C-alpha cells in the first residue's frame, strides 16, 4: 500500500482533510510533525509521497510558509534531495505551495525566482473558483475535464515571478498545471482570479512534473456533495474532481 507522509507543524489545519483524501484514494497516510523528521525519529524515505497541506504554518509570521520552508532546507535538505532523486511525488496545497516555492523546490530546483504574495484585494479570499486543467508534464491531472472547480482560502496566493523570462520558461516547459478562469474557461480578472496571479496561474509543477504546488484545495472537493451547487446537478457520480487528483497521485506510486 502506498504510504503518504502528511507534514504538519504549528498552524497546519488541513491535515485531517488531506489524511481522509488519501485514505479515500487507497493510500496509507500518516500525519507527521516536522520535528520528528528533523530529529531523525521518522525517515522521509520510508514513505512514497510527501504532502504539505494547507494552513498557516507558524502563523505565517515571517511570510506565508517561510519558516517551514527554512526548516526543510536547513534541517532536511538531504532527505528531500534523495526523495526527489527517487522520483517520489511532493505535493504542496495552499500553504504547502507557499512552502515549496519559498524553499526553492518550485518552479526550478534551488532557484528563488518566484513567490506567492498578498492578494490584490488585500484581504483573505474564500470561495469556489473555476480552474482550467492545462496540458502539463505532471502525470497527476489525467482523467480530469478541462474545467474543474476547487475552493480557495488564502490571503497570500498571488503567484509572481522574477521576470518575463521565468514565466516564459515555465510556460514553454509545460509546468503550469492549473489556471484561474471563468465558467467559459477563459482567463479572467477578479473575482474569477481571486488573488491577481500572473497569467492566471493557480498551480505549477517542477521540471519533472512530480513536485506540484497549487493554491486551490482538492482535499475539500472530494465528493459531489462538497460542491456548492450539488443539489442542482443530477448525477450518479459520488466523487468530485479532488478525489481524482489524489487517486492519480496514488496510482502513479502504485
C-alpha positions as CSV (number, residue, x, y, z in Angstrom):
1,X,0.0,0.0,0.0
2,X,1.3,3.5,-0.9
3,X,2.5,5.3,2.2
4,X,1.9,9.1,2.4
5,X,3.6,11.4,4.8
6,X,1.4,14.4,5.6
7,X,3.7,17.0,7.1
8,X,2.3,19.2,9.9
9,X,3.5,21.8,12.3
10,X,2.1,24.6,14.4
11,X,-0.6,26.3,12.4
12,X,-1.3,23.5,10.0
13,X,-5.1,23.0,9.8
14,X,-5.8,20.9,6.7
15,X,-4.0,17.7,7.6
16,X,-7.1,15.8,8.7
17,X,-8.9,16.5,5.4
18,X,-5.8,15.5,3.5
19,X,-5.5,12.3,5.5
20,X,-9.1,11.4,4.6
21,X,-8.5,12.2,1.0
22,X,-5.5,9.8,0.9
23,X,-7.4,7.0,2.6
24,X,-10.3,7.5,0.2
25,X,-7.8,7.2,-2.7
26,X,-6.5,3.9,-1.3
27,X,-3.3,5.0,0.4
28,X,-2.0,4.7,4.0
29,X,-1.4,8.3,5.3
30,X,0.4,9.3,8.4
31,X,0.3,12.8,9.9
32,X,3.8,13.6,11.0
33,X,5.2,16.7,12.8
34,X,8.2,18.3,11.2
35,X,10.2,17.8,14.4
36,X,10.1,14.0,14.0
37,X,11.7,14.4,10.7
38,X,14.4,16.9,11.7
39,X,15.2,14.9,14.8
40,X,15.6,11.7,12.8
41,X,12.8,9.8,14.6
42,X,10.9,9.4,11.3
43,X,12.6,8.8,7.9
44,X,11.1,10.6,4.9
45,X,12.4,7.9,2.6
46,X,10.2,5.3,4.4
47,X,7.3,7.0,2.5
48,X,6.2,7.1,-1.1
49,X,4.6,10.6,-1.2
50,X,5.1,13.8,0.8
51,X,2.2,16.2,1.1
52,X,2.5,19.6,2.7
53,X,-1.1,20.6,3.4
54,X,-2.8,23.9,3.9
55,X,-3.0,26.1,7.0
56,X,-0.9,28.9,8.4
57,X,2.4,27.3,9.5
58,X,3.9,29.2,12.4
59,X,1.2,31.8,11.9
60,X,2.8,33.0,8.6
61,X,4.5,35.5,10.9
62,X,7.6,35.9,8.6
63,X,5.6,35.5,5.4
64,X,3.4,32.6,4.3
65,X,5.2,29.3,4.6
66,X,8.6,30.9,5.1
67,X,9.6,29.4,8.4
68,X,8.6,25.8,7.4
69,X,10.5,26.3,4.1
70,X,13.6,27.3,6.1
71,X,13.2,24.2,8.3
72,X,13.0,21.9,5.3
73,X,16.0,23.4,3.6
74,X,18.3,23.8,6.7
75,X,17.4,20.6,8.5
76,X,16.1,18.1,6.0
77,X,17.6,19.1,2.6
78,X,19.5,15.8,2.1
79,X,16.4,13.7,2.6
80,X,14.3,16.0,0.4
81,X,17.0,15.7,-2.3
82,X,17.1,11.9,-2.1
83,X,13.3,11.8,-2.2
84,X,13.3,13.8,-5.4
85,X,16.0,11.6,-6.9
86,X,13.9,8.6,-6.3
87,X,11.1,10.3,-8.3
88,X,8.6,10.3,-5.4
89,X,5.8,12.9,-5.5
90,X,5.9,16.0,-3.4
91,X,2.5,17.9,-3.2
92,X,2.0,21.3,-1.7
93,X,-1.5,22.6,-1.2
94,X,-2.1,26.3,-0.4
95,X,0.4,26.9,2.5
96,X,2.2,23.9,1.2
97,X,2.6,25.6,-2.2
98,X,4.0,28.6,-0.5
99,X,6.5,26.4,1.4
100,X,7.6,24.6,-1.8
101,X,8.2,27.9,-3.7
102,X,10.0,29.6,-0.8
103,X,12.1,26.5,-0.2
104,X,13.4,26.7,-3.8
105,X,11.7,23.5,-4.8
106,X,9.4,25.2,-7.3
107,X,9.4,26.1,-10.1
108,X,13.1,25.1,-10.6
109,X,15.5,23.4,-8.3
110,X,17.3,25.6,-5.9
111,X,16.2,28.8,-7.7
112,X,14.3,31.5,-5.9
113,X,12.7,33.1,-9.0
114,X,9.0,33.1,-7.9
115,X,6.9,33.8,-4.8
116,X,3.3,33.9,-3.5
117,X,2.4,37.3,-2.2
118,X,-0.6,39.2,-0.8
119,X,-3.8,39.1,-2.9
120,X,-4.5,42.1,-4.9
121,X,-7.7,42.6,-2.9
122,X,-5.6,43.0,0.2
123,X,-7.8,40.5,2.1
124,X,-8.4,36.8,2.7
125,X,-10.3,35.3,-0.2
126,X,-12.5,32.3,0.5
127,X,-14.7,30.9,-2.4
128,X,-15.0,28.2,-5.0
129,X,-13.2,29.0,-8.3
130,X,-13.2,27.7,-11.8
131,X,-9.9,26.2,-12.9
132,X,-8.6,25.1,-16.3
133,X,-6.6,22.0,-16.3
134,X,-3.5,22.7,-18.5
135,X,-1.6,20.3,-20.7
136,X,1.3,20.0,-18.3
137,X,4.1,17.5,-17.8
138,X,2.7,16.4,-14.5
139,X,1.0,13.0,-14.5
140,X,-1.4,13.9,-11.7
141,X,-4.1,15.6,-13.7
142,X,-5.1,12.9,-16.1
143,X,-8.8,11.9,-16.4
144,X,-9.9,15.3,-15.3
145,X,-12.1,17.5,-17.6
146,X,-10.7,20.7,-18.9
147,X,-12.7,22.9,-16.5
148,X,-13.0,21.9,-12.8
149,X,-13.8,23.6,-9.6
150,X,-12.0,23.7,-6.2
151,X,-12.3,26.1,-3.3
152,X,-9.6,28.6,-2.4
153,X,-8.9,30.1,1.1
154,X,-5.9,32.3,1.3
155,X,-4.6,35.8,1.8
156,X,-1.1,35.4,0.1
157,X,-1.9,33.5,-3.0
158,X,-0.8,35.8,-5.8
159,X,1.8,33.9,-7.9
160,X,4.5,36.2,-9.2
161,X,7.8,35.6,-10.9
162,X,11.1,37.4,-11.1
163,X,10.8,38.5,-14.7
164,X,9.2,37.6,-18.0
165,X,11.9,35.2,-18.9
166,X,11.0,33.0,-15.9
167,X,7.3,33.0,-16.9
168,X,8.2,32.1,-20.5
169,X,10.3,29.2,-19.3
170,X,7.5,27.8,-17.1
171,X,5.1,28.1,-20.0
172,X,7.5,26.5,-22.5
173,X,8.3,23.6,-20.2
174,X,4.5,22.9,-19.7
175,X,4.9,23.4,-15.9
176,X,1.6,25.2,-15.4
177,X,-0.9,22.7,-14.2
178,X,-3.9,24.9,-13.3
179,X,-5.1,28.4,-14.2
180,X,-7.9,30.5,-12.8
181,X,-10.7,31.0,-15.4
182,X,-14.3,32.0,-15.7
183,X,-17.1,29.5,-16.3
184,X,-16.4,29.5,-20.1
185,X,-12.7,28.6,-19.5
186,X,-11.3,32.0,-20.3
187,X,-8.6,33.8,-18.3
188,X,-10.5,36.5,-16.4
189,X,-9.9,39.1,-13.7
190,X,-11.2,39.2,-10.1
191,X,-13.2,37.6,-8.7
192,X,-12.5,34.6,-11.1
193,X,-8.8,35.1,-10.4
194,X,-9.1,35.6,-6.6
195,X,-5.6,36.9,-6.0
196,X,-4.3,38.5,-9.2
197,X,-1.8,35.8,-10.0
198,X,0.2,36.4,-13.2
199,X,-1.2,34.7,-16.3
200,X,-4.0,33.3,-14.0
201,X,-1.6,30.7,-12.6
202,X,-3.2,28.6,-9.8
203,X,-0.7,25.8,-9.7
204,X,2.6,24.7,-11.2
205,X,5.0,21.7,-11.2
206,X,8.7,21.3,-11.3
207,X,10.7,20.4,-14.4
208,X,10.0,16.6,-13.9
209,X,6.3,17.1,-13.2
210,X,6.5,15.3,-9.8
211,X,6.6,18.2,-7.5
212,X,3.2,20.0,-7.6
213,X,2.0,23.1,-5.8
214,X,-1.4,24.7,-6.0
215,X,-3.4,27.3,-4.1
216,X,-6.8,25.7,-4.5
217,X,-7.8,22.9,-2.1
218,X,-8.5,19.5,-3.8
219,X,-9.0,17.9,-0.4
220,X,-12.1,20.0,0.1
221,X,-13.6,18.8,-3.2
222,X,-13.6,15.0,-2.9
223,X,-17.3,14.3,-3.1
224,X,-20.1,15.7,-5.3
225,X,-21.9,16.8,-2.2
226,X,-19.0,19.0,-1.4
227,X,-19.7,21.2,-4.4
228,X,-21.7,24.4,-3.7
229,X,-24.5,23.6,-6.2
230,X,-24.5,19.8,-5.8
231,X,-28.3,19.7,-5.2
232,X,-28.9,21.2,-8.7
233,X,-26.9,18.6,-10.6
234,X,-28.5,15.3,-11.3
235,X,-25.6,12.8,-11.4
236,X,-24.9,9.3,-10.2
237,X,-21.3,10.2,-9.6
238,X,-20.2,10.2,-5.9
239,X,-16.7,11.6,-6.3
240,X,-15.7,15.0,-7.4
241,X,-12.5,16.4,-9.0
242,X,-10.3,16.5,-5.9
243,X,-10.7,12.7,-5.5
244,X,-9.4,12.1,-9.0
245,X,-6.4,14.2,-8.3
246,X,-5.4,12.2,-5.2
247,X,-6.2,9.0,-7.0
248,X,-3.8,9.9,-9.8
249,X,-1.0,10.6,-7.3
250,X,-1.6,7.3,-5.5
251,X,-1.9,5.3,-8.8
252,X,1.4,6.8,-10.0
253,X,3.1,5.4,-6.9
254,X,1.4,2.0,-7.4
